[in-house]
Amino acid sequence: MLWLDVWSLLVLLTVSASAQSPNQICTVFTEAKKDGFEAMALVGLAQNLPDSSLDDMVHLVKQAFSMGVQCCSDEPTEDCNRDVADLFQSAVCSSETLVESSNLTHCCEMIGSERTDCFVDHKAKIPRDLSFTSELPNAEQCDEFKQDRKNFIQRFIFRFSKRNPMLPPHVILALTKAYGEVLATCCGRADVQACFQTKKSTFQYTVRNRVTELKALCIIQNKYGDRIIKAKKMIQYSQKLPQASFEEMSGIVDKIVMTTVPCCSGDMITCMKQRKILMDEVCGNQSVLSRVAGLKTCCKEHAIDRGSCVEAMKPDAKPHNLSEPYNLHANTAAICGSFTKNPDRALTKLTYEVSVRHPEASQQVVLRFLKEAEQAFLHCCHTENQTECVRNAMTGSDITQKITEDIEYHKKMCATEAALKDGNFEENMIVYYTRIMPQASFSQLHMVSETVADVFHGCCKDEPGQFILPCAEEKSTNILDGICNDYDYSSFNRRIAHCCNQSYPMRRPCILALRPDTEFIPPTLDANNFHLGPELCTEIRKDLLVTEKKLLYDLVRQKTTVTEDQLKTIILMYHVMKVSCCAAEDKAGCFTKEAPKLVSESAKLINV
């Protein structure tokens, strides 16, 4: 199948990087086979040419394929010694029409690394489409899928690559694999509709979660730099691999951090090469593998699946001789001795010690604790009585207590999510976010509320109890990173702007502490802006949910301090109108008469 050939391509693409074969193109081409090589070319070309059609790509992909054939012939040309990225760029530059329409003329006038840098910069400026609905598998696609699987998957790769130009190719192809597996499974089932209904939501959650996660990582890299990335990865992997020593973990994390810049900049060839080298080194360390069962299992996976396996793995068992918890005050003298010489290394070591003991903690709660510890060390490590000074400075900063409090908060959110069915949790979320950021568009807050609901539904179901915090807070923070990044709030919501400019782990607590924005001047209330008509009579719950969320959004914007009881009354009036008009013979006439009354009565109720 196409996606299996793609894995072979990606493996060889990165293998050729470490081997530095004089004919890299032939090495990749031979092992990847025709379908795999063409799939990779398609991803690279589509990401750089957002205005192209699939027909445009066919000629360019054939050109790249021809180069592969030539390089594997008895008489390869000197061009075959080029980097694979250079091959794809040359294919793009061969089409004057596409070069001009994509504003790449200046890039194609360059050569070597300058051209690569120009392409990377160009791709970073291409708008992204984060609405995933058009890429969801459904039963209507089965006939087309059965007739020509290769062509069907090829079109998915093309569309998805165009919509996500900064997404690493290995992620696009992993999602392609998942997409194809849904169709292959469901299209052969008797209960085809039920199968798609179940698997479609799972696929959408997987896509949205992965894309949001990678976007947030790049936002953090851009705003906060390597220091926060390194701290996050030290927490994440120390929790997963507590049997690894601090020195071993430091080496792994340093290599992970090295992959972040090329992967976030759009330099996808370098990104994949470095990820492959990283996993080869980690999986080649027999000393670590002998002590870390989960890692050993992941290293047996296919080369392309190993990285995602490690990211998804549950924490390994802690070493038997590990003290619980870490006694910060007993180690103050040693920490201060290290801190005065190399503050970053001392804090990294403390990060490791806390994380291996607390796999139930989120990265953010550990970082908040570390920030307080850093301030204590800055103040106390030059004093005579360091231990007492640190103890006093960190009064109330108990890591175990912080974790417990945050877990209890998220458990309450899980209870709320479980109690509110049929999208009511989503409605609660859009009310909350509209209160604090009424300047945002409905489409933005609709996506935010939908994504937050997905996070709690997934984390509360998959991570009950112990691991709810690292799942839910990490994913919620990723969403807020996106909110902060997508708009410049300094011009219209200074409170959100203030929170977005906080230190990384304090962004989310800052936003959660916000009260309704009472300074917002709402638009004039106009009944014509409330689209309440016969379309409400549909039985498709998702369509109804969007309408109800839009109604709540518009009403909350009119008065951000509207009470929950007032909103419940309005929703009840809405449902009474809906039931009455959907039962009427003249549905359109009924809604035309009753909808303005609903808006008017709602306005009176909230004193607008």
C-alpha positions as CSV (number, residue, x, y, z in Angstrom):
1,M,0.0,0.0,0.0
2,L,1.0,3.6,-0.6
3,W,1.5,4.5,3.0
4,L,3.7,1.5,3.7
5,D,6.0,2.6,0.8
6,V,6.1,6.0,2.3
7,W,7.6,4.7,5.5
8,S,10.4,3.1,3.6
9,L,11.1,6.4,1.9
10,L,11.3,8.4,5.1
11,V,13.6,5.8,6.7
12,L,16.0,5.9,3.7
13,L,15.8,9.6,3.4
14,T,17.2,10.0,6.9
15,V,19.5,7.0,6.6
16,S,21.1,8.6,3.6
17,A,21.8,11.7,5.7
18,S,23.9,9.8,8.2
19,A,25.6,7.6,5.6
20,Q,26.3,10.6,3.3
21,S,26.2,8.5,0.2
22,P,27.7,10.3,-2.9
23,N,24.4,9.5,-4.7
24,Q,21.8,10.2,-2.0
25,I,19.0,10.4,-4.6
26,C,19.5,6.9,-5.9
27,T,19.8,5.5,-2.3
28,V,16.4,7.0,-1.4
29,F,14.8,6.1,-4.7
30,T,15.9,2.5,-4.7
31,E,14.6,1.7,-1.2
32,A,11.5,3.9,-1.3
33,K,10.1,2.5,-4.5
34,K,8.0,4.4,-7.0
35,D,5.0,5.2,-4.8
36,G,7.0,6.2,-1.7
37,F,9.3,8.5,-3.6
38,E,6.4,10.2,-5.4
39,A,4.5,10.6,-2.1
40,M,7.4,12.4,-0.5
41,A,7.9,14.6,-3.5
42,L,4.2,15.4,-3.4
43,V,4.3,16.5,0.2
44,G,7.4,18.7,-0.4
45,L,6.0,20.3,-3.5
46,A,2.4,20.9,-2.2
47,Q,3.7,22.6,0.9
48,N,5.6,25.1,-1.1
49,L,2.9,25.7,-3.8
50,P,-0.4,26.5,-2.0
51,D,-2.1,27.8,-5.2
52,S,-1.3,24.7,-7.2
53,S,-3.7,22.0,-8.3
54,L,-3.0,18.3,-8.2
55,D,-2.7,18.3,-12.0
56,D,0.1,20.9,-11.6
57,M,1.9,18.5,-9.3
58,V,1.7,15.5,-11.6
59,H,4.3,16.9,-14.0
60,L,6.7,18.0,-11.2
61,V,6.4,14.7,-9.4
62,K,7.2,12.8,-12.7
63,Q,10.2,15.1,-13.1
64,A,11.5,14.2,-9.6
65,F,10.8,10.5,-10.4
66,S,12.8,10.8,-13.7
67,M,15.7,12.2,-11.8
68,G,15.6,9.2,-9.5
69,V,15.6,6.8,-12.4
70,Q,18.5,8.6,-14.0
71,C,20.5,8.6,-10.8
72,C,20.1,4.9,-10.5
73,S,21.2,4.3,-14.1
74,D,24.7,3.1,-15.1
75,E,25.7,6.6,-15.9
76,P,24.4,8.9,-13.1
77,T,25.1,12.6,-13.7
78,E,26.8,15.0,-11.2
79,D,23.3,16.3,-10.3
80,C,22.7,13.0,-8.5
81,N,25.2,14.1,-5.8
82,R,22.8,16.8,-4.7
83,D,20.8,16.8,-1.5
84,V,17.2,15.5,-1.8
85,A,15.8,18.9,-0.7
86,D,17.7,20.4,-3.7
87,L,16.0,18.0,-6.0
88,F,12.5,19.0,-4.9
89,Q,13.4,22.7,-5.1
90,S,14.7,22.2,-8.6
91,A,11.5,20.5,-9.6
92,V,9.5,23.6,-8.3
93,C,11.8,26.0,-10.1
94,S,11.4,24.2,-13.4
95,S,7.8,25.5,-13.7
96,E,7.9,29.2,-14.5
97,T,4.1,29.5,-14.2
98,L,4.0,28.0,-10.6
99,V,7.1,30.0,-9.6
100,E,5.5,33.3,-10.6
101,S,2.1,32.5,-9.1
102,S,3.8,31.4,-5.8
103,N,6.2,34.4,-5.6
104,L,9.2,32.1,-5.7
105,T,11.1,33.8,-8.5
106,H,13.7,35.3,-6.2
107,C,14.3,32.0,-4.5
108,C,14.8,30.1,-7.7
109,E,17.5,32.6,-8.7
110,M,19.6,31.4,-5.7
111,I,21.5,28.2,-5.3
112,G,22.6,25.8,-2.5
113,S,21.8,26.7,1.2
114,E,20.7,30.2,0.2
115,R,17.9,28.7,-1.9
116,T,16.9,26.3,0.8
117,D,16.7,29.2,3.4
118,C,14.6,31.2,0.9
119,F,12.2,28.3,0.4
120,V,11.9,27.8,4.2
121,D,11.2,31.5,4.7
122,H,8.6,31.5,1.9
123,K,6.8,28.5,3.3
124,A,6.6,30.0,6.8
125,K,4.5,32.9,5.4
126,I,1.9,30.7,3.8
127,P,-1.4,30.9,5.6
128,R,-2.6,27.7,7.4
129,D,-6.1,26.3,7.4
130,L,-6.7,24.7,10.8
131,S,-10.3,23.6,10.1
132,F,-10.1,19.8,9.8
133,T,-13.7,19.1,8.8
134,S,-13.0,18.8,5.1
135,E,-10.4,16.1,5.7
136,L,-12.4,13.7,7.8
137,P,-13.1,10.2,6.5
138,N,-16.7,9.4,5.7
139,A,-18.8,6.6,4.2
140,E,-19.4,8.6,0.9
141,Q,-15.7,8.1,0.1
142,C,-15.8,4.3,0.1
143,D,-16.6,3.7,-3.6
144,E,-13.9,6.1,-4.7
145,F,-11.4,4.6,-2.2
146,K,-12.1,1.0,-3.4
147,Q,-11.8,2.0,-7.1
148,D,-8.3,3.5,-6.8
149,R,-6.8,3.6,-3.3
150,K,-3.5,5.0,-4.5
151,N,-5.1,8.0,-6.2
152,F,-7.4,8.6,-3.3
153,I,-4.6,8.6,-0.7
154,Q,-2.5,10.8,-3.1
155,R,-5.2,13.4,-3.2
156,F,-5.5,13.4,0.6
157,I,-1.7,13.9,0.9
158,F,-1.9,16.8,-1.6
159,R,-4.8,18.6,0.1
160,F,-3.5,18.1,3.7
161,S,0.0,19.2,2.8
162,K,-1.3,22.4,1.2
163,R,-3.4,23.2,4.2
164,N,-0.6,22.5,6.7
165,P,2.7,23.8,5.0
166,M,4.6,23.8,8.3
167,L,3.7,20.4,9.4
168,P,6.6,17.9,9.3
169,P,6.2,15.4,6.5
170,H,6.5,12.4,8.9
171,V,3.5,13.7,10.7
172,I,1.5,14.2,7.5
173,L,2.3,10.7,6.4
174,A,1.5,9.3,9.8
175,L,-1.9,10.9,9.7
176,T,-2.3,9.7,6.1
177,K,-1.7,6.2,7.3
178,A,-4.4,6.6,10.0
179,Y,-6.8,8.1,7.4
180,G,-6.3,5.2,5.1
181,E,-6.7,2.7,7.9
182,V,-10.1,4.2,8.8
183,L,-11.3,3.8,5.3
184,A,-9.9,0.3,4.9
185,T,-11.6,-0.8,8.1
186,C,-15.0,0.8,7.7
187,C,-15.6,0.5,4.0
188,G,-15.7,-3.3,4.3
189,R,-18.1,-3.3,7.3
190,A,-21.8,-4.0,7.1
191,D,-22.4,-1.2,9.7
192,V,-20.3,1.2,7.6
193,Q,-22.1,4.4,8.9
194,A,-21.7,3.5,12.6
195,C,-18.1,2.6,12.0
196,F,-17.3,5.9,10.5
197,Q,-19.2,7.8,13.2
198,T,-17.0,6.2,15.8
199,K,-13.7,6.4,14.0
200,K,-14.2,9.8,12.5
201,S,-14.3,11.6,15.8
202,T,-11.2,9.7,17.0
203,F,-9.3,10.7,13.8
204,Q,-10.4,14.3,14.2
205,Y,-9.2,14.3,17.8
206,T,-5.9,12.8,16.8
207,V,-5.3,15.3,14.0
208,R,-6.3,18.3,16.0
209,N,-4.3,17.2,19.0
210,R,-1.1,16.5,17.0
211,V,-1.3,19.7,15.0
212,T,-2.1,21.9,18.0
213,E,0.8,20.2,20.0
214,L,3.3,20.9,17.3
215,K,2.1,24.4,16.7
216,A,2.4,25.2,20.4
217,L,5.9,23.8,20.6
218,C,7.0,26.1,17.8
219,I,5.2,29.1,19.4
220,I,7.2,28.4,22.6
221,Q,10.4,28.0,20.7
222,N,9.8,31.4,19.0
223,K,8.7,33.3,22.1
224,Y,10.7,31.7,24.9
225,G,13.7,30.0,23.1
226,D,15.6,26.8,23.9
227,R,15.6,27.2,27.6
228,I,11.8,26.5,28.0
229,I,11.9,23.8,25.4
230,K,14.7,22.1,27.2
231,A,12.9,22.3,30.5
232,K,9.7,20.9,29.0
233,K,11.4,18.0,27.4
234,M,13.5,17.3,30.5
235,I,10.2,17.0,32.5
236,Q,8.4,15.0,29.8
237,Y,11.1,12.4,29.3
238,S,12.3,12.2,32.9
239,Q,8.7,11.3,33.8
240,K,8.6,8.6,31.1
241,L,12.1,7.3,31.6
242,P,12.9,7.6,35.4
243,Q,15.4,4.7,35.2
244,A,17.7,6.9,33.0
245,S,20.4,8.8,34.9
246,F,20.6,12.6,34.8
247,E,23.6,12.5,32.5
248,E,21.8,10.1,30.1
249,M,18.6,12.2,30.1
250,S,20.6,15.4,29.5
251,G,22.2,13.9,26.4
252,I,18.8,12.8,25.1
253,V,17.1,16.2,25.8
254,D,19.9,18.2,24.2
255,K,19.5,16.2,21.0
256,I,15.7,16.7,21.1
257,V,16.1,20.5,21.5
258,M,18.4,20.5,18.4
259,T,15.5,19.2,16.3
260,T,13.1,21.9,17.3
261,V,14.5,24.8,15.2
262,P,14.6,23.0,11.8
263,C,11.3,21.3,12.4
264,C,9.6,24.6,13.3
265,S,11.3,26.7,10.6
266,G,10.0,24.5,7.8
267,D,13.4,22.9,7.0
268,M,11.7,19.5,6.8
269,I,14.6,17.5,5.3
270,T,16.9,18.5,8.2
271,C,14.1,18.0,10.6
272,M,13.5,14.4,9.6
273,K,17.3,13.6,9.4
274,Q,17.9,14.9,12.9
275,R,14.9,13.0,14.4
276,K,16.1,9.8,12.8
277,I,19.6,10.3,14.1
278,L,18.2,11.1,17.6
279,M,16.1,7.9,17.7
280,D,19.0,5.8,16.4
281,E,21.2,7.0,19.2
282,V,18.6,6.5,21.9
283,C,17.6,3.1,20.6
284,G,21.3,2.1,20.2
285,N,22.1,2.8,23.9
286,Q,21.8,-0.7,25.3
287,S,22.6,0.5,28.8
288,V,19.5,2.7,28.8
289,L,17.3,0.1,27.0
290,S,18.2,-2.6,29.5
291,R,16.7,-0.4,32.3
292,V,13.8,1.2,30.5
293,A,11.1,-1.3,29.5
294,G,8.8,1.1,27.7
295,L,11.6,2.6,25.6
296,K,12.8,-0.9,24.7
297,T,9.3,-1.7,23.4
298,C,9.2,1.5,21.3
299,C,12.6,0.8,19.8
300,K,11.3,-2.4,18.3
301,E,8.7,-0.4,16.3
302,H,9.2,0.6,12.7
303,A,11.8,3.4,12.4
304,I,9.2,6.1,11.6
305,D,6.9,5.0,14.4
306,R,9.5,4.9,17.2
307,G,9.4,8.7,17.9
308,S,5.6,8.9,18.2
309,C,5.7,5.7,20.3
310,V,8.1,7.3,22.8
311,E,6.0,10.4,22.9
312,A,2.8,8.4,23.7
313,M,4.4,5.9,26.1
314,K,3.3,5.8,29.8
315,P,5.9,6.5,32.5
316,D,8.1,3.5,33.3
317,A,8.3,2.2,36.8
318,K,10.5,4.3,39.2
319,P,13.8,3.0,40.5
320,H,13.3,1.1,43.8
321,N,15.9,3.2,45.6
322,L,14.3,6.6,44.6
323,S,13.4,8.7,47.6
324,E,9.9,10.1,47.6
325,P,9.5,13.0,47.6
326,Y,12.7,14.9,46.7
327,N,14.0,16.7,49.8
328,L,14.8,20.1,48.5
329,H,15.9,21.5,51.8
330,A,18.2,18.6,52.6
331,N,20.0,19.3,49.3
332,T,20.0,23.1,49.5
333,A,23.8,23.3,50.1
334,A,24.6,21.1,47.1
335,I,22.1,22.9,44.9
336,C,23.5,26.3,45.8
337,G,27.1,25.1,45.2
338,S,26.1,24.2,41.7
339,F,23.7,27.1,41.2
340,T,26.4,29.8,41.9
341,K,28.7,28.1,39.3
342,N,26.1,27.2,36.6
343,P,22.5,28.2,37.3
344,D,21.0,26.5,34.3
345,R,22.6,23.1,35.0
346,A,21.6,23.3,38.7
347,L,18.0,24.0,37.7
348,T,18.0,21.3,35.0
349,K,19.2,18.8,37.6
350,L,16.4,19.9,40.0
351,T,13.9,19.6,37.1
352,Y,15.1,16.0,36.6
353,E,14.9,15.1,40.3
354,V,11.4,16.5,40.7
355,S,10.1,15.0,37.4
356,V,11.3,11.4,37.9
357,R,9.4,11.4,41.2
358,H,6.2,13.0,39.9
359,P,4.9,11.4,36.7
360,E,1.5,12.6,37.8
361,A,2.5,16.3,37.5
362,S,2.0,18.5,34.4
363,Q,5.0,20.2,32.8
364,Q,3.5,23.5,33.8
365,V,3.1,22.8,37.5
366,V,6.7,21.6,37.7
367,L,7.8,24.8,35.9
368,R,5.8,27.0,38.3
369,F,7.5,25.3,41.2
370,L,11.0,25.6,39.6
371,K,10.4,29.3,39.0
372,E,9.8,29.8,42.7
373,A,12.8,27.7,43.5
374,E,15.0,29.8,41.1
375,Q,13.9,33.0,42.8
376,A,14.8,31.5,46.2
377,F,18.2,30.4,45.1
378,L,18.9,33.8,43.6
379,H,18.0,35.4,46.9
380,C,19.5,32.8,49.3
381,C,22.6,31.1,47.8
382,H,24.9,34.0,48.7
383,T,23.6,34.1,52.3
384,E,25.2,32.4,55.4
385,N,22.2,30.2,56.3
386,Q,21.2,29.0,52.8
387,T,18.9,26.2,54.0
388,E,16.8,28.3,56.4
389,C,16.7,31.2,53.8
390,V,15.4,28.8,51.1
391,R,12.9,27.2,53.5
392,N,11.5,30.6,54.4
393,A,11.5,31.9,50.8
394,M,9.6,28.8,49.6
395,T,6.9,28.7,52.4
396,G,3.7,27.5,50.7
397,S,5.7,26.2,47.7
398,D,5.3,22.5,48.3
399,I,5.3,20.6,45.0
400,T,3.2,17.7,46.2
401,Q,0.5,20.1,47.4
402,K,0.6,22.0,44.1
403,I,0.1,18.8,42.2
404,T,-2.8,17.7,44.4
405,E,-4.6,21.0,44.1
406,D,-4.3,21.0,40.3
407,I,-5.4,17.4,40.0
408,E,-8.5,18.2,42.1
409,Y,-9.3,21.1,39.8
410,H,-9.1,18.9,36.7
411,K,-11.1,16.2,38.3
412,K,-13.9,18.7,38.9
413,M,-13.7,19.7,35.3
414,C,-14.0,16.1,34.3
415,A,-17.1,15.7,36.5
416,T,-18.6,18.7,34.8
417,E,-17.8,17.4,31.3
418,A,-19.3,14.0,32.2
419,A,-22.5,15.6,33.5
420,L,-23.0,17.9,30.5
421,K,-24.0,15.8,27.5
422,D,-24.9,16.7,23.9
423,G,-22.4,19.5,23.5
424,N,-23.5,21.4,26.7
425,F,-19.9,21.4,27.9
426,E,-18.9,23.1,24.6
427,E,-21.6,25.7,25.2
428,N,-20.2,26.3,28.7
429,M,-16.8,26.9,27.2
430,I,-17.9,29.3,24.6
431,V,-19.7,31.3,27.3
432,Y,-16.6,31.4,29.4
433,Y,-14.2,32.5,26.7
434,T,-16.7,35.0,25.2
435,R,-16.9,36.6,28.7
436,I,-13.2,37.2,28.9
437,M,-12.4,37.9,25.3
438,P,-15.5,39.2,23.6
439,Q,-13.4,40.9,20.8
440,A,-12.6,37.5,19.3
441,S,-14.6,36.3,16.3
442,F,-17.2,33.5,16.6
443,S,-15.2,31.2,14.3
444,Q,-12.2,31.5,16.6
445,L,-14.1,30.9,19.9
446,H,-16.1,28.2,18.2
447,M,-12.9,26.3,17.5
448,V,-11.4,27.1,20.9
449,S,-14.5,25.8,22.7
450,E,-14.7,22.7,20.5
451,T,-11.0,22.0,21.0
452,V,-11.2,22.5,24.8
453,A,-14.1,20.1,24.9
454,D,-12.1,17.5,22.9
455,V,-9.2,17.9,25.4
456,F,-11.4,17.2,28.5
457,H,-13.4,14.4,26.8
458,G,-10.2,12.7,25.7
459,C,-8.1,13.2,28.9
460,C,-11.0,12.5,31.3
461,K,-11.7,9.3,29.4
462,D,-8.2,8.1,28.7
463,E,-6.3,9.4,31.7
464,P,-8.6,8.8,34.7
465,G,-7.2,9.8,38.1
466,Q,-3.4,9.8,38.2
467,F,-2.4,11.1,34.8
468,I,-5.3,13.6,34.2
469,L,-3.0,16.6,35.0
470,P,-0.2,16.0,32.4
471,C,-2.8,15.2,29.8
472,A,-5.3,18.0,30.3
473,E,-3.1,20.9,31.4
474,E,-0.6,20.3,28.7
475,K,-3.2,20.2,26.0
476,S,-5.2,23.2,27.4
477,T,-2.0,25.2,27.6
478,N,-1.3,24.3,23.9
479,I,-4.7,25.8,23.0
480,L,-4.0,29.0,24.9
481,D,-0.6,29.3,23.2
482,G,-2.4,29.3,19.9
483,I,-4.8,32.0,21.1
484,C,-2.0,34.2,22.2
485,N,-0.1,33.7,19.0
486,D,-2.9,34.2,16.5
487,Y,-3.8,37.8,17.4
488,D,-2.1,40.9,18.8
489,Y,-4.3,41.5,21.8
490,S,-2.4,44.6,22.9
491,S,-4.6,46.8,20.7
492,F,-8.0,45.6,21.9
493,N,-7.8,43.4,25.0
494,R,-5.0,44.5,27.3
495,R,-5.9,41.9,30.0
496,I,-5.5,39.0,27.5
497,A,-2.3,40.6,26.2
498,H,-1.0,40.8,29.8
499,C,-1.6,37.1,30.3
500,C,0.0,36.2,27.0
501,N,3.1,38.1,28.0
502,Q,3.5,36.2,31.3
503,S,6.2,33.5,31.7
504,Y,5.2,30.3,29.9
505,P,3.8,28.3,32.9
506,M,1.9,31.3,34.2
507,R,-0.1,32.0,31.0
508,R,-2.9,29.6,31.7
509,P,-3.4,30.5,35.5
510,C,-3.5,34.1,34.5
511,I,-6.2,33.6,31.8
512,L,-8.2,31.4,34.2
513,A,-8.2,34.1,36.8
514,L,-9.7,36.7,34.4
515,R,-13.1,38.2,35.1
516,P,-15.6,39.1,32.4
517,D,-14.5,42.0,30.2
518,T,-16.8,44.9,31.2
519,E,-14.9,47.4,29.1
520,F,-16.0,45.8,25.8
521,I,-18.5,47.9,23.8
522,P,-20.8,45.5,22.1
523,P,-22.2,45.9,18.6
524,T,-25.7,47.2,18.2
525,L,-28.2,44.4,18.9
526,D,-29.9,43.4,15.6
527,A,-32.3,40.6,15.4
528,N,-31.2,40.0,11.7
529,N,-27.8,38.9,13.0
530,F,-29.4,35.9,14.8
531,H,-30.0,33.3,12.1
532,L,-32.9,31.4,13.6
533,G,-34.9,29.7,10.9
534,P,-36.2,26.3,9.6
535,E,-32.6,24.9,9.5
536,L,-33.0,24.5,13.3
537,C,-35.4,21.6,12.6
538,T,-32.5,19.4,11.5
539,E,-31.9,16.3,13.6
540,I,-28.1,16.7,13.2
541,R,-27.0,17.6,16.6
542,K,-23.7,19.1,15.5
543,D,-25.4,21.6,13.2
544,L,-27.8,22.6,16.0
545,L,-24.9,23.0,18.4
546,V,-23.2,25.5,16.2
547,T,-26.4,27.6,16.0
548,E,-26.9,27.4,19.8
549,K,-23.2,28.4,20.4
550,K,-23.6,31.4,18.0
551,L,-26.7,32.5,19.9
552,L,-24.8,32.3,23.2
553,Y,-21.8,34.1,21.8
554,D,-23.9,37.0,20.5
555,L,-25.9,37.3,23.8
556,V,-22.8,37.2,26.0
557,R,-21.1,39.8,23.9
558,Q,-24.1,42.1,24.6
559,K,-23.4,41.7,28.3
560,T,-20.4,39.8,29.5
561,T,-21.7,39.7,33.1
562,V,-24.9,37.9,32.1
563,T,-25.7,35.4,34.8
564,E,-26.0,31.6,34.3
565,D,-29.7,31.7,35.3
566,Q,-30.4,34.3,32.7
567,L,-28.7,32.2,30.0
568,K,-30.6,29.1,31.1
569,T,-33.9,31.1,30.8
570,I,-32.9,32.2,27.3
571,I,-31.9,28.7,26.2
572,L,-35.3,27.4,27.5
573,M,-37.1,30.1,25.5
574,Y,-35.1,29.1,22.5
575,H,-36.0,25.5,22.8
576,V,-39.7,26.3,23.2
577,M,-39.6,28.4,20.1
578,K,-37.8,25.7,18.2
579,V,-40.2,22.9,19.2
580,S,-43.2,25.1,18.3
581,C,-41.9,26.3,15.0
582,C,-40.6,22.9,13.8
583,A,-44.0,21.5,14.5
584,A,-45.8,24.3,12.5
585,E,-47.0,23.8,9.0
586,D,-45.3,27.1,7.9
587,K,-42.0,26.7,9.6
588,A,-40.4,29.7,7.9
589,G,-43.3,32.0,8.7
590,C,-43.2,30.8,12.4
591,F,-39.5,31.5,12.8
592,T,-39.8,34.9,11.0
593,K,-42.4,35.9,13.6
594,E,-41.0,34.3,16.7
595,A,-37.2,34.7,16.3
596,P,-37.3,38.6,16.7
597,K,-39.5,38.1,19.8
598,L,-36.9,35.7,21.3
599,V,-34.1,38.3,20.7
600,S,-36.2,41.1,22.1
601,E,-37.2,39.2,25.2
602,S,-33.6,38.0,25.7
603,A,-32.4,41.6,25.5
604,K,-34.9,42.7,28.1
605,L,-33.9,39.9,30.4
606,I,-30.2,40.8,30.4
607,N,-31.1,44.5,30.6
608,V,-29.5,45.5,27.2
